[in-house]
Amino acid sequence: MKRNAFYSLLLGASLLTVSKQAAATITFTEYTMPNGLHVILQEDHSTPIVAVSVMYHVGSKNEDPQRTGFAHFFEHLLFEGSENIKRGEYMKYIQSAGGQLNANTTQDRTFYYEVLPSNQLELGLWMESERMMHAKIDTVGVETQRKVVKEEKKQSFDNRPYGQLINVIYENAYTKYPYRWSPIGKEQYIDQATLDEFMNFYKTFYVPNNAVLVISGDLNVAQTKELINKYYGDIPKGTKAIPRPTEVEPVQKAEKRVNFYDNVQLPAIILAYHIPKQGTADYYALQLLTQLLSQGKSSRFEKEIVDKQQKAVQTASFDLGNEEPGLAIMLGIANMGTKPEDLEKSMLAEIEKVKKAGITEEEYKKLENQAENDFVEQNQKDLGVATNLATYYTFQGNANLINTELDQYRKVTKDDIKRVANKYLTKENQLVVYYLPMSEKDKGKGKAPAKKK
């Protein structure tokens, strides 16, 4: 249940070779139950597997600033068991049936899933209904998961090289909107929280009218509807108002520069820029721009900064696809002997080239192919289909984007990529983080100096 997506991004992405014949239309059935639970069913008999998933529209941005980490805590807590599933038995049920299960939390949503042999569909539906209606939230479970979550934070963030990177970026990029903390939150708030606070969070957010149930794979739609009614029809609609953030992040008008010291051997330089939310035209253009800079061995950062200049051992460029306006993030880990200032100059120089000269036709065709390959690859497995259907519905209210979103990438032109580079990758909209070895803290070296105008 750990969030490893960011670390895989750090390792870089490669071009996927997938047959274009696989980009077939994905048909599905969707409806909303009287209790507000939205249901999406995707029938595919190519393998005897089924993915059962529930996405709750709650992430770290829905938390009280004095109780951060709640959504991630519940990702763990809701595996403790239920009124009808003994403590510690949740995973055993699925594993004994030959399946797998997991969950993950972002700033915007929490996602639970089981992948099972199709003859075990009813098991998956029952277990997710237990999580939704009868979750075991008691002192024993809370105390157990307090320890688990704190240990995960130590292993994945505190004691991992560059583990604080995302925290540092978001804490400094945002001043008002609740993206200013990451899903892992602060352990002291989890320690301070009472059982009543956890119960209130559960009754507010983990309700059918704040969820989408997506099942993809070897299923019969009519039979599955009957099972869904059996296990979810009696779950009452939530009675509490579901709070949504109303804050608006002010437009950044001046560059921000931050030094952060950690137990790393090599400095890292991070550039972060505020960008529009997922689903907007400029968002798609910016996605292709970040791919241009760092996806694959022939990307701009890789060819120029890693291979030619040898100023970095690794580069990356990405955004995390937020429901609300998020960030485009570029980073480089400096090669031995490279000054952070020199690596920053090289990264900014590559961005400036795009802003002034745009991109070549060859690069543009490559980006189109990458977008199509990545899009198709995500929908090759039942779990990928379920995840995308849930995400499109939760964030944009349109599950059919699974069939049409690729057209939005195809609409992006070379001029659009140059335009968004000039519009968003500006000094005024820029956060620069120098992620430095702890040994540099007292030396006064490698600081992120204010740039002369």
C-alpha positions, 0 to 999 in steps of 0.5 A: 500500500505504499506509493511508489509511483513517484519513485518509478518516475525518478527512474525514468520512463521508456517508450513502450512498443504496443500494437496500435490494433490494441487501441480498440473502443472500450465499451462499458455500462454505467449507472447510479444506485439510489444510495448514490454509488456510481457503478461502471462495468466493463465486460472483457472475456479475453482472460478469466480475470476480474478487477474489482475496485472502489475509488473514494473521492477523498485525498489529502486535500480534504483533510484538516490542516491540523490533521494531515495524513488522515486519507493515507491512514485510512488507506491502511486502516480499512484493511483491519477488517470489519464486523464480518471479517476478523482482524488480519483476515482481509488479505488472507481471503483474497490471497487464498482465492488466488487473487491480489489486492492493494490500495493507494492514496493521492492528494485527490482520491483513495483507490482500493482494488482486488484482482481475482479469478473471475469465479471469485467476483462475488468475494471481491464485491462482498469485501469491498461492501464490508469496507464501505459499510462495516469497517472495523474502526476501534482502538486496537486497529487505530493503534496498530496502524499508527505504528504501521504508517509511521514505519512506512514514513520512515522507510519510504520518506525519512530514510530514503534518498530524496524521500522528502523531495515531493514534500519539499516541493509542495510545501513551498509551491503552495501557500493556500490551497491544500496541496501544500502537504502530501498524503503521508502527512505529519505523524504527530497529527495521527498520534493526536487524533481521537477515535471519534475523529477517525469515525467522523472522517469515515462516516463523512467520506467513505460512503456510497455517494462519494464513491465509484465502484468499477469492475472490469474483466470476465463478467456478465453484466446482468449477473454482476448487477444482481450481485451489486444490488445484493451487497450494496443496495442496502448500504445507506447514503451518507448523511454528512455534507462532503466538504470540498476545498474552496480555497484558491491558490494565489497566482505566483508572481515572483520566483521562489528559491529554497535550500533543503538538506538531507542525507544524500550524496549528490545534490538535486535541482528541482524546478516546479511550475504551477500548471492548469488542472487535469483535462484542460487543453493546456494541460495536455500540451504541458504533458507533451512538453514534460515528455519532450524534456525527459521521457526516453534516451532521446529526450532533451535532458537526457541527450544534452545534460546527461550524455553530452554535458555529463552534468547529471546522472539522472533527470526527470520531468513530469506532473502528478495529474492533479484534479485541481491546478497542479505542478510541472516538475523537472529535476536533475541529480547532479553528477559527481563534481557538478555544481548545483548552479551549473546543473540549474543553468543547463536545465533552464537552457533546455527549457529556453530552447523550447521557448525560443525555437519550439520543437522539430517535426521529428520530436513532435511525431515521437511525442504523438507515438509516445502518447498513443503507446502509453495510452494503449498500455494503460488499458492492456489489463483489467486493473488499468481499465478499472483505474482509468474509468474510475479516475475519469469519472471521479475527476471529470465526470466522464468515464468515456474519456477512456476512449476519447482523451487520446484525441486531446493529445492529438489536437496539441500542435508544435506551436501549442507546446512552444506557447505553453512553455512560454506561458507557464515555465516563467521565472515568476512562476518558478520554484527552485529547490536545491536538494543538498547533502547534509554535509553542505549545510554548515559550509555555506556551499551549493546554495540556491542564490537569488538570481540577478534580474 
